[in-house]
Amino acid sequence: MDANLLNDCENFHRRDFLRVGMLSFLGLSLSQFHALADDAKKNAPVGRTTGTADSVILIWLAGGPSHLDTWDIKPQAPLEIRGDATPIETSAKGIQIAGYFPQTAKQMDKVTIVRSMTSPAAAHEIGTHYMLTGYLPLPGFAVPSYGAVASKLLGPRSALPPYISIQQPGAEMGAGFLGAALNPFCPGGDPASGNFTVRDTELPGGMTPEKLELRKSLRETIDNTFKEYEKGNDTAKAVDAFYNRAYTLLSSTEARAAFDLRKEKEDVRNSYGRHNFGQSLLLSRRLVETGVRFVTVTLGGWDMHGSIHNSMNGTARIFDQSYAALIADLSQRGLLERTMVVVMGEFGRTPILNKDGGRDHHPRVFSTLLAGGGIKGGNVVGSSDSRGLEPASDPVKPEDLAATIYKSLGLDPSQSISSPEGVRIALARGGSPIRQALA
């Protein structure tokens, strides 16, 4: 992926993530910890949730997309506010979006636009943490992300890890105080590459299933010896989960098949776009189809402080093709009904164009997209004022978005989880599900 799609104006880089070194005992190398804790596997319910969604695909638009140039255009506003975005009609009566998204416009009958998101966080890192956890950063206290909480409380549905980040995840997508064992699994590599493989799903040279099983038995014997000494050690738990997931992936034909994009027809791959983002969304569809609880896909490049029209013509076109293909594909396969798709960034952008023809950070009002998993289609929640400066009706906070995600997954947003130190926090502190968005 192009470096300018990874860094933003604060040099907040999307590749800050936990790594694991060479695993000489197994005879293979993994990119980072696999997301599964033993207690989640033993105690959590599996399969269909009690909510309206079994899985979530979260599309992270890193950098903060402009609401005025995407989902909340102001065609009647002065030029310095409306910019070059032109309105287009959509498949949802009465809903217009920016003309940069002609394919998405055809799918709007399946989507809810939340036009009244609001936050106090105008810095990338803080805004990212707030939107991906429902919490403003708490000093010395790492709040877990939505995917990690879902992994912990719902557990796996298949041999695959319950939480997968297709691009390298930042710390805000991690498990926080839940422990490194619940960090997202990242397959590594570029899904658009002709030789894309997940090396964790293939036995290394010279390794046979019989040798693997022997090593597993030997390791279990050693583990049992030292278990008493490792009680409460987060690193030890993470390594245990990591090894267990490695063994599972190596022995599972289901897992290997889920990551194999070559099994898709060429016209399907082409419809998503033969680039990293498009093939990542196609992979996310394959993963939820196979039972993954939570998948994140990142598209950067939205930190448009200058020449926003030219930038939108590039980045928005990539998003448009791939997102529309995902929604259509999920719908045609009957997966959208139980798969929630969330599109968001860390904030919006200023109503008035700056001297460079771009827009600066603006968290006071911005937009998100919700679809599937019990979300209404052809729907708008809230509004911004005539300039796109602040909410005009039904303000929605990140805590409310968090509550909506958890409720859709069948989790009580008011229930608490506990840190190792015994500090308990609600899943969505003070947040309420976005009632107008729910079918």
LUMZABA-837215 format. One line per field, with one value per residue (C-alpha): residue number from 1; residue in one letter; x, y, z. Coordinates in pm, 1 decimal, m for minus. Example, Ala and Ser with C-alpha at 12.3 -4.5 7.8 and 13.67 -1.06 7.14 Angstrom:
<recs>
num	[1,2] $
residu	[A,S] $
u	[1230.0,1367.0] $
v	[m450.0,m106.0] $
w	[780.0,714.0] $
</recs>
This chain:
<recs>
num	[1,2,3,4,5,6,7,8,9,10,11,12,13,14,15,16,17,18,19,20,21,22,23,24,25,26,27,28,29,30,31,32,33,34,35,36,37,38,39,40,41,42,43,44,45,46,47,48,49,50,51,52,53,54,55,56,57,58,59,60,61,62,63,64,65,66,67,68,69,70,71,72,73,74,75,76,77,78,79,80,81,82,83,84,85,86,87,88,89,90,91,92,93,94,95,96,97,98,99,100,101,102,103,104,105,106,107,108,109,110,111,112,113,114,115,116,117,118,119,120,121,122,123,124,125,126,127,128,129,130,131,132,133,134,135,136,137,138,139,140,141,142,143,144,145,146,147,148,149,150,151,152,153,154,155,156,157,158,159,160,161,162,163,164,165,166,167,168,169,170,171,172,173,174,175,176,177,178,179,180,181,182,183,184,185,186,187,188,189,190,191,192,193,194,195,196,197,198,199,200,201,202,203,204,205,206,207,208,209,210,211,212,213,214,215,216,217,218,219,220,221,222,223,224,225,226,227,228,229,230,231,232,233,234,235,236,237,238,239,240,241,242,243,244,245,246,247,248,249,250,251,252,253,254,255,256,257,258,259,260,261,262,263,264,265,266,267,268,269,270,271,272,273,274,275,276,277,278,279,280,281,282,283,284,285,286,287,288,289,290,291,292,293,294,295,296,297,298,299,300,301,302,303,304,305,306,307,308,309,310,311,312,313,314,315,316,317,318,319,320,321,322,323,324,325,326,327,328,329,330,331,332,333,334,335,336,337,338,339,340,341,342,343,344,345,346,347,348,349,350,351,352,353,354,355,356,357,358,359,360,361,362,363,364,365,366,367,368,369,370,371,372,373,374,375,376,377,378,379,380,381,382,383,384,385,386,387,388,389,390,391,392,393,394,395,396,397,398,399,400,401,402,403,404,405,406,407,408,409,410,411,412,413,414,415,416,417,418,419,420,421,422,423,424,425,426,427,428,429,430,431,432,433,434,435,436,437,438,439] $
residu	[M,D,A,N,L,L,N,D,C,E,N,F,H,R,R,D,F,L,R,V,G,M,L,S,F,L,G,L,S,L,S,Q,F,H,A,L,A,D,D,A,K,K,N,A,P,V,G,R,T,T,G,T,A,D,S,V,I,L,I,W,L,A,G,G,P,S,H,L,D,T,W,D,I,K,P,Q,A,P,L,E,I,R,G,D,A,T,P,I,E,T,S,A,K,G,I,Q,I,A,G,Y,F,P,Q,T,A,K,Q,M,D,K,V,T,I,V,R,S,M,T,S,P,A,A,A,H,E,I,G,T,H,Y,M,L,T,G,Y,L,P,L,P,G,F,A,V,P,S,Y,G,A,V,A,S,K,L,L,G,P,R,S,A,L,P,P,Y,I,S,I,Q,Q,P,G,A,E,M,G,A,G,F,L,G,A,A,L,N,P,F,C,P,G,G,D,P,A,S,G,N,F,T,V,R,D,T,E,L,P,G,G,M,T,P,E,K,L,E,L,R,K,S,L,R,E,T,I,D,N,T,F,K,E,Y,E,K,G,N,D,T,A,K,A,V,D,A,F,Y,N,R,A,Y,T,L,L,S,S,T,E,A,R,A,A,F,D,L,R,K,E,K,E,D,V,R,N,S,Y,G,R,H,N,F,G,Q,S,L,L,L,S,R,R,L,V,E,T,G,V,R,F,V,T,V,T,L,G,G,W,D,M,H,G,S,I,H,N,S,M,N,G,T,A,R,I,F,D,Q,S,Y,A,A,L,I,A,D,L,S,Q,R,G,L,L,E,R,T,M,V,V,V,M,G,E,F,G,R,T,P,I,L,N,K,D,G,G,R,D,H,H,P,R,V,F,S,T,L,L,A,G,G,G,I,K,G,G,N,V,V,G,S,S,D,S,R,G,L,E,P,A,S,D,P,V,K,P,E,D,L,A,A,T,I,Y,K,S,L,G,L,D,P,S,Q,S,I,S,S,P,E,G,V,R,I,A,L,A,R,G,G,S,P,I,R,Q,A,L,A] $
u	[0.0,127.7,298.8,75.0,m222.8,m59.7,66.4,m140.1,m43.4,63.5,283.4,48.0,144.7,m97.5,171.3,225.4,143.5,263.0,499.7,620.0,965.2,1078.6,913.5,1191.0,1001.7,720.7,950.8,761.6,729.2,404.3,345.6,186.9,m25.5,m339.4,m659.4,m797.8,m790.7,m844.2,m1121.8,m1313.5,m1291.8,m1406.7,m1679.3,m1827.6,m2127.3,m2057.7,m2244.0,m2545.4,m2568.4,m2883.1,m2859.2,m2930.7,m2571.2,m2329.6,m2034.5,m1907.6,m1694.5,m1547.9,m1406.0,m1168.4,m1114.0,m788.5,m723.0,m1078.0,m1298.8,m1480.3,m1852.9,m1912.6,m1749.6,m1903.4,m2235.5,m2351.2,m2304.7,m2437.6,m2524.3,m2702.3,m2410.0,m2155.6,m1870.8,m1614.9,m1826.6,m1968.9,m1644.7,m1646.4,m1868.0,m2183.5,m2491.8,m2621.5,m2946.3,m2933.2,m3144.6,m3292.7,m3561.3,m3472.7,m3113.4,m2830.8,m2457.9,m2148.5,m2095.8,m1763.1,m1962.6,m2183.6,m2165.2,m2234.6,m2537.5,m2691.1,m2665.4,m2799.5,m3133.4,m2941.3,m2751.3,m2809.5,m2614.3,m2550.4,m2497.6,m2476.4,m2172.2,m1994.4,m1674.2,m1434.4,m1125.6,m951.0,m618.9,m575.7,m457.2,m714.9,m998.5,m897.3,m897.6,m1235.8,m1405.1,m1259.1,m1329.5,m1609.1,m1374.0,m1152.3,m801.6,m763.0,m406.1,m239.9,m548.5,m571.1,m936.3,m1002.9,m1139.5,m1478.8,m1326.3,m1134.1,m1444.7,m1649.6,m1376.1,m1364.1,m1738.5,m1863.2,m1571.5,m1494.1,m1745.2,m1497.7,m1132.3,m1047.3,m954.2,m1265.4,m1096.4,m893.5,m737.8,m649.9,m407.0,m150.3,m350.6,m267.9,m277.4,m630.6,m752.1,m591.7,m718.0,m595.5,m626.7,m794.1,m446.3,m233.7,m395.7,m703.6,m522.2,m640.5,m475.4,m323.7,m264.8,8.7,80.7,m129.1,m449.5,m426.7,m89.6,m86.3,109.8,m86.2,m74.4,m105.2,204.5,49.2,m180.4,92.0,331.3,693.0,931.4,1018.5,731.1,470.8,137.0,288.3,588.5,360.0,144.7,455.9,579.1,236.5,232.2,583.1,494.6,182.5,395.6,635.6,348.1,185.8,512.1,540.1,171.6,178.9,465.0,289.5,m44.9,m160.8,122.0,m26.1,272.1,249.6,m123.6,m65.1,199.6,m27.7,m311.8,m68.9,56.2,m295.5,m412.9,m106.8,m178.0,m544.5,m472.1,m208.5,m448.0,m762.1,m851.7,m1141.0,m901.9,m673.1,m967.7,m1107.2,m788.5,m755.4,m886.2,m801.3,m1122.1,m1323.5,m1439.6,m1248.6,m1556.5,m1619.7,m1258.7,m1275.6,m1599.9,m1427.5,m1125.4,m788.2,m617.7,m536.6,m859.2,m1087.8,m934.6,m924.8,m1301.8,m1349.5,m1137.1,m1346.8,m1659.9,m1495.9,m1392.6,m1734.9,m1883.2,m1653.2,m1743.4,m1509.9,m1676.2,m1505.2,m1296.1,m1132.1,m1019.7,m832.4,m821.3,m602.8,m552.9,m842.4,m629.9,m688.9,m549.2,m488.8,m641.8,m930.8,m1109.2,m810.5,m757.0,m1121.7,m1106.7,m846.9,m924.9,m1304.0,m1312.1,m1123.2,m1365.7,m1673.6,m1612.3,m1511.7,m1768.5,m2055.6,m1934.9,m1917.8,m2271.2,m2413.6,m2223.2,m2325.6,m2686.5,m2692.8,m2545.7,m2792.6,m2510.4,m2602.2,m2893.5,m2654.5,m2341.3,m2309.0,m2089.4,m1956.8,m1772.0,m1603.6,m1297.4,m1172.6,m1353.7,m1482.8,m1330.1,m1381.6,m1675.6,m1472.5,m1201.0,m855.7,m611.3,m474.6,m814.6,m832.4,m1011.6,m868.6,m969.7,m1325.1,m1475.9,m1782.4,m1992.7,m1920.7,m2079.2,m2063.7,m2229.0,m2405.7,m2553.6,m2671.4,m2703.4,m3032.9,m2967.1,m3236.1,m3170.4,m3236.6,m3220.5,m3062.1,m3004.5,m2960.7,m2844.0,m2580.4,m2653.7,m2658.7,m2281.5,m2190.5,m2042.7,m2225.0,m2520.7,m2861.5,m3059.8,m3011.5,m2640.3,m2468.2,m2157.1,m1897.9,m2042.5,m2376.2,m2208.4,m2035.5,m2369.5,m2520.3,m2242.2,m2261.2,m2641.1,m2640.9,m2400.9,m2633.8,m2418.2,m2563.4,m2389.8,m2422.7,m2251.7,m1903.4,m1568.0,m1285.6,m916.1,m654.7,m634.8,m1007.5,m1117.9,m1455.4,m1582.1,m1907.5,m1885.8,m2043.7,m2021.2,m2332.7,m2404.4,m2742.2,m2805.1,m2894.2,m3265.6,m3338.5,m3079.9,m3220.7,m3474.2] $
v	[0.0,349.0,516.0,821.7,600.6,491.0,813.4,1118.2,1479.0,1393.5,1104.5,867.3,543.7,254.9,m11.9,22.2,m332.5,m625.0,m867.6,m1219.3,m1334.8,m1663.1,m1969.0,m2220.7,m2478.0,m2489.0,m2447.0,m2147.1,m1770.0,m1583.1,m1213.9,m1147.6,m1299.5,m1483.3,m1360.2,m1624.5,m1672.7,m2014.3,m1896.8,m1748.3,m2080.7,m2278.4,m2058.2,m1836.1,m1930.0,m1997.9,m1966.9,m1739.2,m1454.9,m1345.3,m1014.9,m925.2,m979.3,m1269.9,m1083.1,m728.4,m590.1,m257.1,m42.6,212.6,526.8,641.7,1014.0,1142.2,1169.8,1494.0,1462.0,1753.3,1564.9,1222.5,1157.5,1503.7,1740.2,2095.9,2186.5,2507.1,2636.8,2891.4,2754.9,2786.9,2542.4,2303.1,2272.4,2077.0,1791.2,1757.8,1574.0,1252.6,1071.6,726.8,412.0,545.9,802.4,1151.1,1069.6,1234.6,1175.1,1316.3,1234.2,1068.8,757.1,646.5,275.2,328.2,537.7,222.3,43.0,316.6,140.2,m103.6,160.6,404.3,730.5,877.5,1248.4,1371.6,1195.3,1427.9,1410.8,1646.7,1466.7,1660.9,1469.5,1153.7,920.2,1031.1,1029.0,685.0,543.6,702.0,570.3,217.3,163.3,404.3,558.2,863.6,748.5,683.4,743.8,416.1,213.8,41.8,2.7,m293.1,m243.7,m367.8,m667.7,m780.4,m752.6,m951.2,m1213.6,m1236.4,m1248.9,m1438.2,m1665.6,m1832.2,m1971.5,m2184.1,m2287.0,m1931.9,m1662.6,m1468.6,m1129.8,m1055.3,m731.4,m766.5,m473.3,m438.5,m310.6,m9.5,m29.7,115.0,m204.8,m417.5,m597.5,m349.8,m483.3,m803.0,m921.3,m979.3,m1318.2,m1132.8,m898.1,m937.6,m1191.0,m1028.4,m1255.7,m1027.9,m953.6,m788.8,m975.6,m818.6,m982.2,m1276.4,m1482.2,m1384.2,m1662.5,m1683.4,m1868.9,m1958.9,m2203.8,m2407.0,m2657.3,m2546.7,m2755.1,m3086.8,m3072.4,m3350.6,m3370.8,m3651.3,m3437.4,m3146.0,m3359.6,m3490.9,m3136.2,m3037.4,m3325.9,m3244.3,m2879.5,m2970.7,m3182.4,m2893.4,m2649.2,m2862.8,m2861.9,m2483.3,m2390.1,m2310.7,m2064.7,m1880.2,m1810.4,m1458.0,m1391.9,m1214.0,m1290.9,m1660.8,m1661.7,m1481.4,m1730.1,m2020.1,m1875.7,m1807.9,m2167.2,m2309.8,m2097.1,m2193.0,m2562.1,m2512.4,m2317.7,m2564.8,m2856.1,m2688.8,m2714.6,m2477.2,m2204.9,m2246.0,m2229.1,m1909.8,m1717.5,m1852.9,m1579.1,m1792.7,m1982.3,m1675.1,m1623.5,m1362.1,m1145.9,m1135.9,m1037.9,m772.4,m630.2,m553.8,m397.2,m561.5,m349.3,m396.2,m244.7,m424.3,m766.2,m703.5,m648.2,m961.8,m1149.9,m1004.7,m1145.7,m1489.3,m1468.2,m1380.7,m1644.5,m1895.8,m1776.3,m1493.6,m1266.3,m936.5,m819.7,m480.4,m341.8,m10.1,242.1,544.0,866.1,1073.0,1335.7,1587.7,1922.3,2032.9,1982.6,1782.3,1753.0,1586.0,1362.2,1256.4,1165.3,904.3,769.3,795.8,602.0,315.8,307.5,342.1,40.2,m192.9,m93.5,m113.5,m456.2,m578.4,m464.9,m611.0,m937.9,m982.2,m910.8,m1152.0,m1430.7,m1376.5,m1271.6,m905.1,m991.9,m1122.3,m919.5,m562.5,m336.2,m18.3,259.6,532.9,747.0,941.7,1271.8,1493.6,1798.7,2174.6,2328.0,2605.7,2513.8,2631.5,2833.4,2509.9,2390.6,2127.0,2081.0,2052.4,1839.0,1884.4,1646.4,1855.5,1680.7,1406.9,1101.1,722.7,446.1,141.8,m151.7,m506.1,m702.0,m542.0,m191.5,m13.2,49.5,373.8,569.8,884.8,947.1,1304.1,1607.4,1876.0,2245.4,2426.5,2472.6,2124.8,2284.1,2101.0,1867.7,2018.9,1718.4,1385.5,1405.6,1066.7,1011.9,734.4,575.0,544.4,385.6,141.0,54.1,m5.6,m243.0,m438.0,m456.5,m584.5,m859.6,m956.6,m802.5,m578.0,m239.2,m170.7,m491.4,m463.2,m620.1,m622.1,m542.5,m762.5,m498.5,m536.1,m211.7,m264.0,m62.4,m78.3,m184.5,145.6,387.5,605.0,515.3,414.9,218.3,441.9,362.8,532.3,310.1,m22.6,m210.8] $
w	[0.0,m83.0,212.9,184.6,261.9,588.8,746.1,833.3,902.6,1259.0,1138.3,1318.0,1144.3,1096.2,1142.2,1515.8,1616.8,1827.0,1663.0,1750.6,1646.6,1495.3,1645.2,1607.2,1809.1,1554.5,1258.9,1113.9,1153.1,1227.1,1175.6,1517.1,1790.2,1687.9,1843.4,2070.5,2447.0,2603.1,2834.3,2539.5,2361.3,2665.4,2809.1,2539.8,2325.7,1959.6,1631.8,1601.7,1850.0,2030.4,1843.3,1483.4,1366.8,1392.2,1241.1,1183.9,902.6,1012.9,732.1,878.1,666.4,823.0,825.3,870.7,559.7,486.0,552.2,312.6,24.5,95.1,271.8,389.5,97.0,103.3,m258.0,m151.1,54.2,m76.3,m289.8,m10.9,192.2,m65.6,m262.8,m588.9,m470.3,m680.5,m556.8,m710.7,m643.4,m485.8,m478.0,m153.4,m228.1,m109.8,m16.6,m207.1,m168.8,m338.9,m704.8,m625.8,m525.3,m817.3,m734.2,m365.2,m464.8,m614.5,m279.3,m52.5,m13.8,210.6,410.4,696.4,695.8,1040.6,967.1,1326.0,1473.9,1715.4,1918.5,2099.4,1962.9,1684.7,1692.3,1484.5,1758.8,2014.4,1761.0,1636.6,1989.5,2066.4,1753.0,1775.6,2145.4,2242.6,2500.7,2501.3,2598.8,2971.0,3098.3,3193.7,3103.8,2766.2,2665.6,2431.6,2080.7,1962.5,1787.0,2094.2,2314.4,2063.1,2049.9,2429.9,2496.8,2189.9,2108.4,1776.0,1529.9,1334.4,1317.4,1215.9,1470.9,1581.0,1522.6,1209.1,1086.5,719.4,725.7,1004.2,1302.5,1513.0,1891.5,1891.7,1722.9,1992.6,2299.2,2560.7,2913.3,2788.2,2700.6,2392.6,2328.4,2203.0,1964.7,1604.0,1378.3,1069.7,768.4,629.3,267.4,m1.2,m96.1,m443.0,m503.4,m739.9,m487.0,m174.6,82.8,457.9,560.9,895.7,713.9,541.1,695.8,649.7,442.7,599.4,847.4,832.6,1018.7,1228.5,1330.2,1407.4,1635.3,1810.4,1874.9,2000.0,2248.8,2366.4,2414.9,2614.5,2846.2,2904.7,2951.2,3219.3,3411.5,3418.1,3436.1,3807.8,3757.8,3475.3,3637.9,3563.1,3317.4,3014.6,2791.3,2870.2,2796.4,2468.1,2360.3,2456.2,2248.9,1968.1,1958.2,1986.4,1695.1,1492.1,1538.3,1451.3,1133.2,1019.3,1056.6,916.8,548.4,622.1,736.2,436.5,195.7,353.1,275.6,m79.7,m309.6,m612.4,m541.7,m641.6,m999.5,m1195.5,m1250.4,m874.8,m802.6,m1073.1,m934.8,m604.0,m775.6,m822.5,m558.8,m191.7,m58.1,m300.7,m248.1,128.2,126.7,m80.5,171.1,454.4,289.4,266.8,631.4,774.0,544.9,715.5,1063.3,1168.2,1423.5,1351.2,1053.5,1005.2,668.8,643.5,360.8,435.2,244.9,385.3,563.7,286.2,398.1,38.0,m309.1,m171.8,m505.3,m671.6,m368.8,m363.2,m730.1,m636.1,m288.9,m315.4,m642.9,m483.3,m191.2,m410.6,m630.7,m349.2,m86.3,m334.5,m448.4,m87.2,0.0,m321.7,m277.7,85.6,m8.3,m301.7,m88.2,195.8,429.2,478.1,704.0,972.4,887.7,1010.3,794.4,960.2,773.4,974.4,1032.9,1332.0,1258.7,978.6,817.4,837.8,650.8,491.9,244.2,350.8,138.9,m13.8,m130.8,143.2,471.9,821.5,1119.9,1244.5,1502.8,1595.3,1330.1,1077.2,916.2,935.4,733.0,877.7,687.6,748.0,1069.5,1171.5,1036.5,834.8,468.4,279.8,602.0,747.2,1117.8,1236.5,1045.9,1050.8,1020.4,686.8,690.7,817.4,1129.0,1409.1,1464.3,1397.0,1522.4,1701.6,1789.9,1805.2,2017.6,1973.9,2287.8,2105.3,1805.4,2040.4,2200.9,1856.2,1752.2,2077.5,2077.9,1720.2,1827.3,2111.2,2384.3,2654.4,2608.1,2980.6,3090.8,3237.1,3166.9,3417.5,3386.8,3557.7,3830.2,3899.0,3733.1,3569.2,3272.2,3079.6,2716.7,2609.9,2900.4,2891.6,2529.0,2389.1,2069.6,1774.8,1776.1,1439.8,1269.3,1390.4,1179.5] $
</recs>
